[in-house]
């Protein structure tokens, strides 16, 4: 059967050029810039706001802890605060455990 149909052979192609190094570097750099703007920068901004809020805490401020405990600050130390959660009931928390400062008078209305 081979004599009726001539055999077809693939032509030898020239050697393929390897991709350059520049597109890979640009892609990697672009990913790093995108990750900075979408992940790292917002996280650093939130951490800075949290530090500023903790530094601004004062005696008598009404706050909520990360665990959901609401109370009024009665004493502030270097790393701990004393939080009065009810009349005569106080707990000691780390400053970093404060998640938000409430407007004055919020706890009396609740």
ABEGO torsion letter per residue (X at the ends): XAAABBBBBBBBBBBBBBBBAAAAAAAAAAAAAAAAAAAAAAAAAAAAAAAAAAAABBBGBBBBBAAGBBBBBABBBAABBBBBABBGBBBBBBAAABABBBBBGAAAAX
